[in-house]
Amino acid sequence: MKRIPFVPFTIQKALRISKPFLFIASRLAKFNPFLAQKLVQVEISLKDREYLAVAIFSSFFWFLLTFLTFNIIGFASGRNFLLLSFIFSFLISIIVFFYINFYPSLLLSRKDRDIEKNLLFAIRHLFIQVRSGVSLFDALVSVSKGNYGSVSEEFEKCVKEIATGKEETQALEELAFRVPNVGFKRVVWQIVNSMRAGGDVGSILNMIAHNLSEEQKVKIRKYGS
């Protein structure tokens, strides 16, 4: 499981310690209904209430650590930092809680930008492979081994699922549901629909690559203006 910033222990240990906060976390989860989906998309294997319980525990941990550190320094220097340390520690704990809470969104944003950057090149690679007579599965394997960032990583997961016996269309459908990027979803769904209709996947990939290229040109012109 991915390491979460500001969580002082491993996720498993932090989850065990944070069980007393599950009741509060369950209430807070209602105010963030998309958190559970985001956790799945960034591959953090926790329920939304478990994740929020870990966030609450971590904020308490950093509050106590900061509070004690300030007061030890104050005691050693002969000064009273009680009020200042409480205020500063409280602010630190609030920042930690909200950062952990929004961390999945931050990961999704980074992933989205990476996919946007690499998607067109990956689809062109896929098109060239299919047009040269390679099967779609082997073409997906080739892209998964390419240097296309998150696109290669997602296709690699899809390839592993197909290799273990899952149907190509089913694995691609699950891939479309899992990845939040709208452009990526559209590309995968077009491939799936073409496969089900018995169409020419190569032609679909060529059309997708052309459309993505035109969309990027429009974005560049808008940015330039």
Phi, psi and omega in degrees: 000144182295146176286135179256126181302143176073359172276118192289339181236184173296157183301317182298316180291318179298323180295320179296316182290329187273006181304324178298342182266002184297325180297312178295319182298323179298322178290318181293328182300332180294336180272356178225071188293342182265359183298318182301317179293320180296321180297321177294317184293330179260008174063042170257111190276061176228150171287161183300320180290327177293318180297317180292326176297319176296321178296318179295314179301315182297321179294322176294319180301311182289331174298309182295317181297315180293318180298313180294320181298314180298316184288329175294318177297318179296318179296319181293329182263001178076024180241159179257106181255019189302306182293315180298317182293324179295313181297312182295318180295321179296317178297318178299316182295322178294316179298316180299314181299312183289327178295313179296322180298321182263002181301317177301322177295323178295317178297319179295321179296317178296318180295320180298315179296320180294320178294316178303322183288326189252349189299313182300315181294323180293320180292322176298318177300314180298318180296315181298319180296313181294319180295334180276003176101002179283144177294158180300320180299313180295327177293320177295321177299316180298317179292323180296335179267356179281175183262065183243032173056230183296331178297314178296320180297317181291320177292329178296319177297318180297317180298318180296322179293319178295320181295335180270004173117355180284143179295147182303313183297320180294316180296321179290323177299313179296326176296317180296322178290325187284322186272128185281341184295126185296317180298318179295317178302314183298318180298311183295319180295323178295321177295315180299314180298322178295319180296318181291327181277354181075023181279179180276107182297325179300317179295320178297316180297321178297317179294318179299314180299319179296315181296318179296321179296317179293320179297320179294322177297319178297317180297320179295318179295319179295319179295320180294326181280000000 
